[in-house]
Amino acid sequence: MTTLQHLYLASCQRHCVKANTKLCEVLGGHTASDLQSLDLSENYVGTEGGWACLMDVIAAAPKLEVLDIGSNYLQTENIQDLCTRLAGHPGIRAVKLNNNRLYIESGKELLRLVRQNRNITDVEVATPGVPNDNKIPEKIMNQITREVQINISRKHRRSSA
């Protein structure tokens, strides 16, 4: 069975980008069916070709539940790509995007995401007391929080039924 590391390296070749060393290490011997958490915080994966390669990995990992890409200098275009990729993702539960460069449009994309993928029960864009470059307006963050709470309630109702 092909590992996610092999898939990632092939994607890097297709996009003509240098492979990210930490991502290669993290993917290691993981296959598409066993990767549940991916922590790439404080590890610049790139915003163009390298980003596309990461999106290929996410699409190939249906059991991925937690994705942490905080402190990666992400911008609105990256969040649009990510939300498109995660909207129908069957496994994703938590998305951590602390300390990127996210503003109102990124917040709107994240709001759409939690409305489209009701499996998502955690969207983190700030850690209290930690400096943060994200500037998503409080009104949008409150809407995201409300939708996440709806998702959590639905999950509890399904599990107790």
GROMACS elastic network, one bead per residue, 0.5 to 0.9 nm:
[ bonds ]
;  ai    aj funct       b0    kb
    1    31     6  0.72561   500
    2     5     6  0.82252   500
    2     6     6  0.64498   500
    2     7     6  0.71670   500
    2    29     6  0.89447   500
    2    30     6  0.88675   500
    2    31     6  0.65557   500
    2    32     6  0.82059   500
    3     6     6  0.52806   500
    3     7     6  0.64906   500
    3     8     6  0.86960   500
    3    27     6  0.78790   500
    3    28     6  0.76230   500
    3    29     6  0.57382   500
    3    30     6  0.55457   500
    3    32     6  0.69606   500
    4     8     6  0.59742   500
    4     9     6  0.85117   500
    4    24     6  0.87312   500
    4    27     6  0.59623   500
    4    28     6  0.75324   500
    4    29     6  0.72786   500
    4    30     6  0.58185   500
    4    31     6  0.53169   500
    4    32     6  0.61164   500
    4    35     6  0.86071   500
    4    57     6  0.65351   500
    4    60     6  0.77252   500
    4    61     6  0.80133   500
    5     8     6  0.50082   500
    5     9     6  0.61417   500
    5    10     6  0.85681   500
    5    23     6  0.81374   500
    5    24     6  0.57102   500
    5    25     6  0.81162   500
    5    26     6  0.84417   500
    5    27     6  0.51789   500
    5    28     6  0.58111   500
    5    29     6  0.69290   500
    5    30     6  0.72743   500
    5    31     6  0.82150   500
    5    57     6  0.84870   500
    6     9     6  0.51302   500
    6    10     6  0.61347   500
    6    11     6  0.85332   500
    6    24     6  0.87909   500
    6    27     6  0.89446   500
    6    28     6  0.89201   500
    6    29     6  0.89908   500
    7    10     6  0.51824   500
    7    11     6  0.61813   500
    7    12     6  0.86889   500
    7    53     6  0.88599   500
    7    56     6  0.79948   500
    7    57     6  0.70250   500
    7    60     6  0.85205   500
    8    11     6  0.50275   500
    8    12     6  0.61983   500
    8    13     6  0.87302   500
    8    19     6  0.78616   500
    8    23     6  0.86560   500
    8    24     6  0.76606   500
    8    27     6  0.85353   500
    8    53     6  0.61367   500
    8    54     6  0.72313   500
    8    56     6  0.72535   500
    8    57     6  0.61560   500
    9    13     6  0.63446   500
    9    14     6  0.87311   500
    9    18     6  0.87900   500
    9    19     6  0.64377   500
    9    24     6  0.79862   500
    9    53     6  0.83155   500
   10    13     6  0.51098   500
   10    14     6  0.63073   500
   10    15     6  0.87299   500
   10    53     6  0.87582   500
   11    15     6  0.61696   500
   11    16     6  0.83795   500
   11    17     6  0.86595   500
   11    50     6  0.88991   500
   11    52     6  0.81372   500
   11    53     6  0.53600   500
   11    54     6  0.86126   500
   11    56     6  0.72061   500
   11    57     6  0.86490   500
   12    15     6  0.51477   500
   12    16     6  0.57954   500
   12    17     6  0.51415   500
   12    18     6  0.63937   500
   12    19     6  0.59304   500
   12    49     6  0.76263   500
   12    50     6  0.70278   500
   12    52     6  0.86361   500
   12    53     6  0.59745   500
   13    17     6  0.64546   500
   13    18     6  0.79101   500
   13    19     6  0.84591   500
   14    17     6  0.80199   500
   14    53     6  0.88537   500
   15    49     6  0.56824   500
   15    50     6  0.77823   500
   15    52     6  0.78214   500
   15    53     6  0.74769   500
   16    49     6  0.74212   500
   17    20     6  0.89608   500
   17    49     6  0.61150   500
   17    50     6  0.63086   500
   17    53     6  0.87856   500
   18    21     6  0.88946   500
   18    50     6  0.76819   500
   19    22     6  0.88906   500
   19    23     6  0.78744   500
   19    24     6  0.72665   500
   19    45     6  0.88104   500
   19    50     6  0.74801   500
   19    53     6  0.88282   500
   20    23     6  0.53786   500
   20    24     6  0.62798   500
   20    25     6  0.87960   500
   20    43     6  0.87074   500
   20    44     6  0.82276   500
   20    45     6  0.63922   500
   20    46     6  0.87778   500
   20    50     6  0.77775   500
   21    24     6  0.51433   500
   21    25     6  0.62909   500
   21    26     6  0.86981   500
   22    25     6  0.50211   500
   22    26     6  0.60748   500
   22    27     6  0.85246   500
   22    40     6  0.77623   500
   22    43     6  0.74328   500
   22    45     6  0.89776   500
   23    26     6  0.50309   500
   23    27     6  0.60310   500
   23    28     6  0.83979   500
   23    38     6  0.88066   500
   23    39     6  0.88020   500
   23    40     6  0.70778   500
   23    43     6  0.85282   500
   23    45     6  0.79488   500
   23    54     6  0.86662   500
   24    27     6  0.52497   500
   24    28     6  0.60447   500
   25    28     6  0.50547   500
   25    29     6  0.88358   500
   26    29     6  0.86566   500
   26    30     6  0.84155   500
   26    38     6  0.74504   500
   26    39     6  0.79924   500
   26    40     6  0.84632   500
   27    30     6  0.55119   500
   27    31     6  0.82636   500
   27    35     6  0.79920   500
   27    38     6  0.82458   500
   28    31     6  0.88274   500
   30    33     6  0.79253   500
   30    34     6  0.61527   500
   30    35     6  0.59034   500
   31    34     6  0.55880   500
   31    35     6  0.65661   500
   31    60     6  0.89831   500
   31    61     6  0.77924   500
   32    35     6  0.62098   500
   32    57     6  0.83461   500
   32    60     6  0.57427   500
   32    62     6  0.67982   500
   32    63     6  0.74915   500
   32    64     6  0.85939   500
   33    36     6  0.84997   500
   33    60     6  0.86608   500
   33    61     6  0.63679   500
   33    62     6  0.67918   500
   33    63     6  0.61201   500
   33    64     6  0.85590   500
   34    61     6  0.77893   500
   34    62     6  0.87435   500
   34    63     6  0.65518   500
   34    64     6  0.79205   500
   35    38     6  0.74900   500
   35    61     6  0.64058   500
   35    62     6  0.82433   500
   35    63     6  0.61950   500
   35    64     6  0.55160   500
   35    65     6  0.83261   500
   36    61     6  0.80807   500
   36    62     6  0.85772   500
   36    63     6  0.54775   500
   36    65     6  0.51251   500
   36    66     6  0.64970   500
   36    67     6  0.86609   500
   36    91     6  0.81681   500
   36    92     6  0.86084   500
   37    63     6  0.86684   500
   37    64     6  0.57025   500
   37    65     6  0.58370   500
   37    67     6  0.60273   500
   37    68     6  0.81358   500
   38    64     6  0.74689   500
   38    65     6  0.83725   500
   38    66     6  0.62298   500
   38    67     6  0.50261   500
   38    68     6  0.62155   500
   38    69     6  0.82976   500
   39    43     6  0.89810   500
   39    66     6  0.79233   500
   39    67     6  0.61191   500
   39    69     6  0.65082   500
   39    70     6  0.86033   500
   40    43     6  0.54508   500
   40    44     6  0.78782   500
   40    45     6  0.78305   500
   40    67     6  0.78988   500
   40    68     6  0.57593   500
   40    69     6  0.50044   500
   40    70     6  0.71873   500
   40    71     6  0.86819   500
   40    72     6  0.81090   500
   41    44     6  0.80075   500
   41    68     6  0.57062   500
   41    71     6  0.56864   500
   41    72     6  0.67037   500
   41    96     6  0.85856   500
   41    97     6  0.83132   500
   41    98     6  0.84107   500
   42    69     6  0.74488   500
   42    70     6  0.61807   500
   42    72     6  0.58783   500
   43    46     6  0.89963   500
   43    69     6  0.78479   500
   43    70     6  0.82576   500
   43    71     6  0.70991   500
   43    72     6  0.60301   500
   44    47     6  0.84125   500
   44    69     6  0.87333   500
   44    71     6  0.75798   500
   44    73     6  0.71754   500
   44    74     6  0.89580   500
   45    48     6  0.89892   500
   45    50     6  0.57011   500
   45    51     6  0.61850   500
   45    54     6  0.76587   500
   45    69     6  0.87491   500
   45    72     6  0.67658   500
   46    49     6  0.68869   500
   46    51     6  0.52859   500
   46    52     6  0.87224   500
   46    72     6  0.76039   500
   46    73     6  0.81637   500
   46    74     6  0.82376   500
   47    50     6  0.63886   500
   47    51     6  0.50221   500
   47    52     6  0.80162   500
   47    72     6  0.84716   500
   47    73     6  0.77521   500
   47    74     6  0.64957   500
   47    75     6  0.77571   500
   47    77     6  0.84559   500
   47    78     6  0.65558   500
   48    51     6  0.51005   500
   48    52     6  0.62984   500
   48    53     6  0.88637   500
   48    78     6  0.82122   500
   49    52     6  0.51280   500
   49    53     6  0.64785   500
   49    54     6  0.88780   500
   50    53     6  0.51425   500
   50    54     6  0.64502   500
   50    55     6  0.87884   500
   51    54     6  0.50978   500
   51    55     6  0.62777   500
   51    56     6  0.87465   500
   51    78     6  0.75262   500
   52    55     6  0.50163   500
   52    56     6  0.63675   500
   52    57     6  0.88957   500
   52    81     6  0.86201   500
   53    56     6  0.50732   500
   53    57     6  0.65481   500
   53    58     6  0.88722   500
   54    57     6  0.50885   500
   54    58     6  0.63089   500
   54    59     6  0.86767   500
   55    58     6  0.50761   500
   55    59     6  0.61539   500
   55    60     6  0.86234   500
   55    81     6  0.78724   500
   55    82     6  0.71072   500
   55    85     6  0.70675   500
   56    59     6  0.51991   500
   56    60     6  0.62983   500
   56    61     6  0.88788   500
   57    60     6  0.51187   500
   57    61     6  0.63447   500
   58    61     6  0.52589   500
   58    62     6  0.75794   500
   58    64     6  0.73940   500
   58    67     6  0.89674   500
   58    85     6  0.76804   500
   58    86     6  0.82365   500
   58    89     6  0.86441   500
   59    62     6  0.68864   500
   59    85     6  0.66893   500
   59    86     6  0.80802   500
   59    89     6  0.74834   500
   61    64     6  0.55814   500
   61    89     6  0.88647   500
   61    91     6  0.83324   500
   62    65     6  0.83860   500
   62    89     6  0.65472   500
   62    90     6  0.58808   500
   62    91     6  0.55014   500
   62    92     6  0.79099   500
   63    89     6  0.87370   500
   63    90     6  0.71041   500
   63    92     6  0.72486   500
   64    67     6  0.74102   500
   64    89     6  0.85996   500
   64    90     6  0.83500   500
   64    91     6  0.53087   500
   64    92     6  0.55708   500
   64    93     6  0.82230   500
   65    90     6  0.87053   500
   65    91     6  0.50651   500
   65    94     6  0.62670   500
   65    95     6  0.85068   500
   65   120     6  0.88447   500
   66    91     6  0.85832   500
   66    92     6  0.61255   500
   66    93     6  0.60118   500
   66    95     6  0.61017   500
   66    96     6  0.79064   500
   67    92     6  0.76435   500
   67    93     6  0.84321   500
   67    94     6  0.62469   500
   67    95     6  0.50259   500
   67    96     6  0.61722   500
   67    97     6  0.86122   500
   68    94     6  0.81009   500
   68    95     6  0.60000   500
   68    97     6  0.63662   500
   68    98     6  0.83643   500
   69    72     6  0.61744   500
   69    74     6  0.85718   500
   69    95     6  0.79004   500
   69    96     6  0.60583   500
   69    97     6  0.54113   500
   69    98     6  0.75507   500
   69   100     6  0.86846   500
   70    73     6  0.81858   500
   70    74     6  0.84247   500
   70    96     6  0.60521   500
   70    99     6  0.57248   500
   70   100     6  0.63025   500
   70   125     6  0.80152   500
   71    74     6  0.77482   500
   71    97     6  0.72791   500
   71    98     6  0.61602   500
   71   100     6  0.51455   500
   71   101     6  0.87299   500
   71   132     6  0.88181   500
   71   133     6  0.87214   500
   72    97     6  0.83561   500
   72    98     6  0.88065   500
   72    99     6  0.76809   500
   72   100     6  0.59329   500
   72   101     6  0.87237   500
   73    99     6  0.77234   500
   73   101     6  0.59545   500
   73   102     6  0.88854   500
   73   133     6  0.89606   500
   74    77     6  0.80405   500
   74    78     6  0.59240   500
   74    79     6  0.72408   500
   74    97     6  0.84979   500
   74    99     6  0.88403   500
   74   100     6  0.52401   500
   74   101     6  0.57575   500
   74   102     6  0.71600   500
   75    78     6  0.53891   500
   75    79     6  0.64694   500
   75    80     6  0.88418   500
   75   100     6  0.71643   500
   75   101     6  0.54461   500
   75   102     6  0.58963   500
   75   103     6  0.83229   500
   75   106     6  0.76546   500
   76    79     6  0.50521   500
   76    80     6  0.61623   500
   76    81     6  0.86953   500
   76   101     6  0.78581   500
   76   102     6  0.63555   500
   76   103     6  0.74273   500
   76   104     6  0.88316   500
   76   105     6  0.64341   500
   76   106     6  0.50876   500
   76   107     6  0.88551   500
   76   109     6  0.84776   500
   77    80     6  0.50873   500
   77    81     6  0.63514   500
   77    82     6  0.86233   500
   77   106     6  0.82176   500
   78    81     6  0.51325   500
   78    82     6  0.60714   500
   78    83     6  0.85565   500
   78   106     6  0.87981   500
   79    83     6  0.59390   500
   79    84     6  0.84007   500
   79   102     6  0.82672   500
   79   105     6  0.89456   500
   79   106     6  0.59710   500
   79   107     6  0.88905   500
   79   109     6  0.69708   500
   79   110     6  0.76839   500
   80    83     6  0.52483   500
   80    84     6  0.61593   500
   80    85     6  0.86250   500
   80   105     6  0.88619   500
   80   106     6  0.72097   500
   80   109     6  0.62391   500
   80   110     6  0.84424   500
   81    84     6  0.51827   500
   81    85     6  0.62169   500
   81    86     6  0.86507   500
   82    85     6  0.50858   500
   82    86     6  0.60566   500
   82    87     6  0.84467   500
   83    86     6  0.50152   500
   83    87     6  0.57176   500
   83   109     6  0.65943   500
   83   110     6  0.67120   500
   83   112     6  0.80404   500
   83   113     6  0.56724   500
   84    87     6  0.54097   500
   84    88     6  0.79082   500
   84   109     6  0.89297   500
   84   113     6  0.78548   500
   85    88     6  0.69467   500
   85    89     6  0.68736   500
   86    90     6  0.82823   500
   86    92     6  0.71692   500
   86   113     6  0.73451   500
   86   117     6  0.74527   500
   87    90     6  0.87602   500
   87   112     6  0.85147   500
   87   113     6  0.56325   500
   87   114     6  0.79724   500
   87   115     6  0.87470   500
   87   116     6  0.57074   500
   87   117     6  0.51831   500
   87   118     6  0.89585   500
   88   116     6  0.75676   500
   88   117     6  0.61978   500
   89    92     6  0.60866   500
   89   117     6  0.74821   500
   89   119     6  0.87771   500
   90    93     6  0.89049   500
   90   117     6  0.83632   500
   90   119     6  0.75995   500
   91   119     6  0.74424   500
   91   120     6  0.87602   500
   92    95     6  0.76970   500
   92   117     6  0.85800   500
   92   119     6  0.66814   500
   92   120     6  0.62421   500
   92   121     6  0.89238   500
   93   118     6  0.87928   500
   93   119     6  0.55842   500
   93   121     6  0.54817   500
   93   122     6  0.64220   500
   93   123     6  0.86095   500
   94   119     6  0.88006   500
   94   120     6  0.58682   500
   94   121     6  0.61196   500
   94   123     6  0.58547   500
   94   124     6  0.78519   500
   95   120     6  0.78847   500
   95   121     6  0.87916   500
   95   122     6  0.62973   500
   95   124     6  0.62951   500
   95   125     6  0.85714   500
   96   122     6  0.79009   500
   96   123     6  0.58973   500
   96   125     6  0.61849   500
   96   126     6  0.85644   500
   97   100     6  0.65613   500
   97   102     6  0.86750   500
   97   123     6  0.77109   500
   97   124     6  0.59022   500
   97   126     6  0.76002   500
   97   134     6  0.86543   500
   98   124     6  0.63933   500
   98   127     6  0.69304   500
   98   132     6  0.68207   500
   98   133     6  0.80619   500
   98   134     6  0.71173   500
   99   102     6  0.81776   500
   99   125     6  0.70033   500
   99   126     6  0.67984   500
   99   127     6  0.87021   500
   99   130     6  0.88489   500
   99   131     6  0.74524   500
   99   134     6  0.55639   500
  100   125     6  0.82639   500
  100   132     6  0.73748   500
  100   133     6  0.55427   500
  100   134     6  0.55320   500
  101   106     6  0.89330   500
  101   132     6  0.87040   500
  101   133     6  0.54387   500
  101   134     6  0.50347   500
  101   135     6  0.73284   500
  102   105     6  0.77388   500
  102   106     6  0.55004   500
  102   107     6  0.71812   500
  102   125     6  0.85242   500
  102   133     6  0.73076   500
  102   135     6  0.58731   500
  102   136     6  0.61984   500
  103   106     6  0.54469   500
  103   107     6  0.62855   500
  103   108     6  0.88718   500
  103   134     6  0.62941   500
  103   137     6  0.73043   500
  104   107     6  0.50270   500
  104   108     6  0.62913   500
  104   109     6  0.87577   500
  104   135     6  0.73369   500
  104   136     6  0.50982   500
  104   137     6  0.61983   500
  104   140     6  0.76648   500
  105   108     6  0.50387   500
  105   109     6  0.62871   500
  105   110     6  0.86992   500
  105   136     6  0.81646   500
  106   109     6  0.50509   500
  106   110     6  0.62405   500
  106   111     6  0.86144   500
  106   136     6  0.73457   500
  107   110     6  0.50894   500
  107   111     6  0.61636   500
  107   112     6  0.86765   500
  107   135     6  0.88881   500
  107   136     6  0.55930   500
  107   137     6  0.76372   500
  107   140     6  0.61735   500
  107   141     6  0.70387   500
  107   144     6  0.80741   500
  108   111     6  0.50259   500
  108   112     6  0.62830   500
  108   113     6  0.86095   500
  108   136     6  0.88264   500
  108   140     6  0.69221   500
  108   144     6  0.87266   500
  109   112     6  0.51218   500
  109   113     6  0.61838   500
  109   114     6  0.88960   500
  110   114     6  0.63465   500
  110   115     6  0.86258   500
  110   123     6  0.81099   500
  110   144     6  0.72147   500
  111   114     6  0.54268   500
  111   115     6  0.63803   500
  111   116     6  0.87118   500
  111   140     6  0.74294   500
  111   141     6  0.81955   500
  111   143     6  0.70043   500
  111   144     6  0.51392   500
  111   145     6  0.88474   500
  111   147     6  0.76295   500
  112   115     6  0.51246   500
  112   116     6  0.61005   500
  112   117     6  0.85794   500
  112   144     6  0.86507   500
  113   116     6  0.50651   500
  113   117     6  0.59056   500
  113   118     6  0.84637   500
  113   120     6  0.83950   500
  114   117     6  0.53047   500
  114   118     6  0.60302   500
  114   119     6  0.79930   500
  114   120     6  0.60217   500
  114   121     6  0.80728   500
  114   123     6  0.83523   500
  114   144     6  0.70620   500
  114   147     6  0.63609   500
  114   148     6  0.64900   500
  114   151     6  0.78846   500
  115   118     6  0.61996   500
  115   120     6  0.88626   500
  115   144     6  0.86540   500
  115   147     6  0.65516   500
  115   148     6  0.83398   500
  115   151     6  0.84148   500
  116   119     6  0.89539   500
  117   120     6  0.60899   500
  117   151     6  0.87181   500
  118   121     6  0.76623   500
  118   147     6  0.86501   500
  118   148     6  0.80525   500
  118   150     6  0.83621   500
  118   151     6  0.52866   500
  118   152     6  0.84429   500
  118   154     6  0.81595   500
  118   155     6  0.84227   500
  119   151     6  0.65641   500
  119   152     6  0.81738   500
  119   155     6  0.75938   500
  120   123     6  0.75187   500
  120   148     6  0.68120   500
  120   151     6  0.67094   500
  120   152     6  0.80909   500
  121   147     6  0.87430   500
  121   148     6  0.51891   500
  121   149     6  0.71932   500
  121   150     6  0.86580   500
  121   151     6  0.59262   500
  121   152     6  0.56200   500
  121   155     6  0.87083   500
  122   145     6  0.84970   500
  122   148     6  0.64970   500
  122   149     6  0.89056   500
  122   152     6  0.88498   500
  123   144     6  0.78574   500
  123   145     6  0.79536   500
  123   148     6  0.76318   500
  124   127     6  0.76368   500
  125   132     6  0.84769   500
  125   134     6  0.69180   500
  125   136     6  0.84385   500
  125   141     6  0.89022   500
  126   129     6  0.88030   500
  126   130     6  0.75778   500
  126   131     6  0.84016   500
  126   132     6  0.64500   500
  126   133     6  0.88840   500
  126   134     6  0.73535   500
  127   130     6  0.55829   500
  127   131     6  0.80769   500
  127   132     6  0.78256   500
  128   131     6  0.83440   500
  129   132     6  0.89509   500
  132   135     6  0.80520   500
  135   138     6  0.86506   500
  136   139     6  0.84574   500
  136   140     6  0.68684   500
  136   141     6  0.67060   500
  137   140     6  0.55326   500
  137   141     6  0.63598   500
  137   142     6  0.87527   500
  138   142     6  0.60215   500
  138   143     6  0.85993   500
  139   142     6  0.51638   500
  139   143     6  0.64124   500
  139   144     6  0.88043   500
  140   143     6  0.50007   500
  140   144     6  0.62162   500
  140   145     6  0.85820   500
  141   144     6  0.50066   500
  141   145     6  0.61052   500
  141   146     6  0.85589   500
  142   145     6  0.50166   500
  142   146     6  0.61279   500
  142   147     6  0.86812   500
  143   146     6  0.50414   500
  143   147     6  0.62535   500
  143   148     6  0.85967   500
  144   147     6  0.51769   500
  144   148     6  0.61289   500
  144   149     6  0.86039   500
  145   148     6  0.50588   500
  145   149     6  0.61930   500
  145   150     6  0.86977   500
  146   149     6  0.51109   500
  146   150     6  0.63720   500
  146   151     6  0.87774   500
  147   151     6  0.62580   500
  147   152     6  0.86640   500
  148   152     6  0.61991   500
  148   153     6  0.86271   500
  149   153     6  0.61421   500
  149   154     6  0.85746   500
  150   153     6  0.50701   500
  150   154     6  0.61595   500
  150   155     6  0.85717   500
  151   154     6  0.51405   500
  151   155     6  0.61527   500
  151   156     6  0.86988   500
  152   155     6  0.50687   500
  152   156     6  0.62621   500
  152   157     6  0.86774   500
  153   156     6  0.51469   500
  153   157     6  0.61821   500
  153   158     6  0.86518   500
  154   157     6  0.50876   500
  154   158     6  0.61838   500
  154   159     6  0.86419   500
  155   158     6  0.51847   500
  155   159     6  0.62114   500
  155   160     6  0.86885   500
  156   159     6  0.51469   500
  156   160     6  0.61308   500
  156   161     6  0.85112   500
  157   160     6  0.53142   500
  157   161     6  0.60836   500
  158   161     6  0.52453   500
